[in-house]
């Protein structure tokens, strides 16, 4: 794959870095008060769409509220990405709750239970 073929991967990593920085202190929405971590960013090859996967510590209600806050901030995030990454147009951002950690914990629990019964 050519260097141009990897551009969307480089852009995804830069978006992950910049959105993490925004979550660390720039976004003032009270719904984002909990621990929110950007786990992965997937950008379409044409750079028009970005799916930002986030892990949110808290109850189901807190996770839902946080996703609503992130969705409300999507326009601001896109504008900031345009400036910070010096792009003509930043991708349209969509925040998605990442359940990977929860699945991992559930699998570990099942493995522990299996060990106990052996």
N, C-alpha and C positions, 0 to 999 in steps of 0.2 A: 504494500500500500504506500502511496506517495505521501509526502509531507502534508499536502493539501487534504489528503484522505483522513489524516489524523486531527485536522483542525477542530472538528466538533468535540473531540475528546479533550483537547487542550482548553477549549472554551468552557466545557463542563467543569473542569478542575478549577478554572479561574472563578466561575460562578459560585462553586461550592465555597471557595475561600472568601469571596466578597459577601455572600449571603450570611456566612457564619459570623463575619465581622459585624454586619448589620444587626444580627440577632443578639450579639454580645453587648450592645448598648445603644444603638441608634433608633431602633423601633420602639416607640413609647406606648404602644397599645397595651392596656392592662391585661388583656387576654393572653399576652405573650410573657407573662411574669414567671412562668414555670421554666423548668429546664428543657430547652429545645435544642436539639443537635441535628445538623445537616449530615445525613449519612451517605447520600449519593446524589449526583445530578446526572440526568441523562438528557442530552441535547440531540435533536433530530439532525441528520446529516445536512439539511438545508439551513440549519441554525434558526429556524422560525419558532420552534417549540422547545421548552425546557421543563422537564419534570423534576422537581426538587423534592427528594425524599427526606422526611424529617422524623426523628424519634422524639417522642414527648413523654416525659415522666409524669405520671399522675393517673387519676381516675379516667374512666371513659368520658365522663362529662367534661373534664379538664382538657382532654385530648381534642374533643369536638370543638370546644371553645377556642382552643389554640389554633386549630385549623381554620376556623372562621376568621380569627384575627389575621392569620397569614394571608388568607384569601383577600381580605380587605386591604392589606398592605401590598398586594401584588403589583399594582400600578406604580407605587413609589419604588419598589424593588427594581422593577424593569427600567424605570427612569434612571435610577442610580447606576445600574449595570451599564446602561448606554454610556454614561459619562466615565465611569471608572475603567471600563474595558475599552474605551475609545472606539466604540462600534457605531456604525451609522444607525443600525436598529438592533436592539437587544432582543433575544427571543421572548416570546410570550411565556410567562412563568405560571406553572401550576404546582401547587404544594400537595404532596401526597404523604399520608401517614405510613411510616415504615414499620411493619410488624416483625421484621427479621429477628430482633432481639427477643421479643416475646415468644416466637416460635422456638428459638434456641433454648430459652429457659424451660419451656414445656417439654422439649425433647430430653433435656438433662434430667428433669424430674421423672419422666417416664423411665429413663435408664436407671436412675437410682431405685425406683420402685421395683424394677425387674431384678436388680442385683439383690435387693432385700428378700425377694421371694425365692431366689435360688439357693 
